[in-house]
Amino acid sequence: MINSPIIADTGVIVGLIYEKDQWHEWAFEQSKHIVPPFFTCETVITEVCFLLQNIKDGEQSILGMIADGFLQIDFRLSMEAASVKSLIKKI
């Protein structure tokens, strides 16, 4: 069981929610071995909602994952701007 911070991107979240997605089985199987929450950001949530807008309960599922604490959004650029600026400067 993995008990460290895991970042969830659009593909993983769509795969978890949408049973017909090509990555559904893989994402579902992997999620059994990871202790939530998965960390993500607003941009990923927006993209998932867009991709699942025509899937029955797709948008409700993603919002439910946030409400249940399965997904967590902790990054706020306004709070982290100085750190991000410093990281970009190093590139």
Secondary structure by P-SEA (a helix, b strand, c coil): ccccbbbbcaaaaaaaccccccaaaaaaaaaaaccccccccaaaaaaaaaaaccccaaaaaaaaaaaaccccccccccccaaaaaaaaaac
